[in-house]
């Protein structure tokens, strides 16, 4: 079993409060630390290499705040020694303050991209004439812009029967009448609750055409978003999904360094400032914000830019 999977299982054993998505992320971060500052040694539940907190901080200090905090949160989750845990908790504090200050300052950043431009640039009139790789990449960014549910799009097995679903996993559900993203496991599922995101009719058409394209090319689709290596379609790990999404975004919007979080900000800013939104009941507003797996208050405080 891989190091990151062993770490994930270890955290799950000592703390059952984390969602599957959080466990995966912590496993990835601790695996990266073990690889880069611990010579990629076999899993050891003592995590002695983390005793050198100064070395750890030196390694993570140049990452962006969200990434840096993900490293520190994963460490705090597995450290058993109280004194050492307190050191890492205190190490987090200034970065949380910086993050809060960044959220409070909701002015549009230099790379802000209007949501209508994201939609326009990622439209897919047809898959005709595309290579398999091009079609998969175009579809990936199409879905990421219209359903920016963080990085959860990377692992959505296509299912047509609900009774076959694991209640702790996410799925893309297809029936003759509708399509849904079924979210049972994600970052804030404990507080937010499991949810189902209904696919818009205009997007259903594109998804059907995409799946038909793959079938016509002899490809059996297992997950909604997948990877292509030499015309072979494979499941796409979260890290690869992140890299490919960033790469595709920057082909369309050069030198803006856009990420999933930027898409989410564009989506919410466009929604909150629309004339239609101002006329909506709060219950309808909440439903729209839930499509991004967060609350209406979080959308206004953390993602709306002016």
C-alpha positions, 0 to 999 in steps of 0.5 A: 500500500502507498505511503499516502494511503497508509497515512490516510488510514492512520488518521482515520483510525485516530480521528473519525471526524474528517471527510474522505476528501480531507483524509485524501488531501492530508495523505497527499501532503504528508506523503510529499513531506516524507518524500522531500524531507525524509528521503521517502522512507517507509511509513512509520506511525511515529513520524519522527521527521516532523520533530524538526519543525524548523526544517518543516517550516523552511520547506513549506514557507514559500507555498501559497497560504492555502497550500501551506495551511494544508500541510500544517493541518495534516501535521496537526492531525497526526501528531500525538505529542502535545508539546510538538502539536502545540508548536505546529498549532502556533505555527499556523496562527499567523497564516490563518490571520493572513488568510482572514485578512485576504478574505476580508479584502475582497477587491478583485485581484489583478488576474480576476477573470469575468465569469462570462469570459470563462463560459465563452472561452470554454464552450464546446460547439462540437467534439468533431475532429478532436483527438481523444486527448483534446476532447478529454481536456476540453470537457474537463475545463468545460465542467470545471467552469460550470460546476466548480466544486473545488477539485472533487470533479477528479473522482466521479464514477459514472453510475446508473443505479443508486443502490450500487453506490457507496454512501461515502463516495462521490458519483456522477449519476445518470438516468433517462430524466436527469443527471446529478453530481452526488456528493457524499464526501468532501472537505466540509461534508460534516457541517454542510451535509451530503448533497446532490447537484442537478446538471443543467439541461444545456450541459446535459446535451454536451455531456451526452455528446462527449460520452457518445464521442468516447463510445464511438472511439471505442473507449469505455468511460468509468469516471466523468473526468479522466486522463489520457496517456497515449490514447488510453483513458485512465482515472485521474488523480487529484494532483494530476487533475489540478495540474491539467486544469491549471495548464488548460486555464493558462492556455486560454488565459495566458499569464493569469495563473488561474486556479479552481479558486479563481473560477469559484470567485468568478462564479460567485461574483457574477451570481451575487451581482446579477440582477436576477439574484437581487430578485431571488428569495433567500431559499433560491439563493442558497440553492445556487451557492450550494452548487459550490459546496458552501453556504451563502454567507461563505459565498459573500464573505470569501468569494464575492469580489468588487 
